[in-house]
């Protein structure tokens, strides 16, 4: 079983504390806040949606927009699911930007 499946098996996102899911491709960075109990995406953002490049500055913008939308949707605390990505570069920039806006994890 892969590391990300083991994490999701233990840490399901609920309505009180949903899961912030990060995915990055070669060109873009994607992030979603998901309620696994209902199977719904509460908030999402991506560099593709914002018209930015998928570099570190694009990841910062995605984290900022995602956190702002989450706070408007009354989501204040999340589980951070970085999958198997290391906590450096784009992933760290996205997480730091979301924390700076006020999202807690």
Buried (B, 14 or more C-beta within 10 A) or exposed (E): EEEBEEBBEEBBBEEEBBBBBBBBEEEBBBBBBBBBEEEEEBBBBBBBEBEBBBBBEBBBBBBBBBBBBBBEEEBBEBBBBBBEBEEEEBBBBBBEBBBEBEBEB
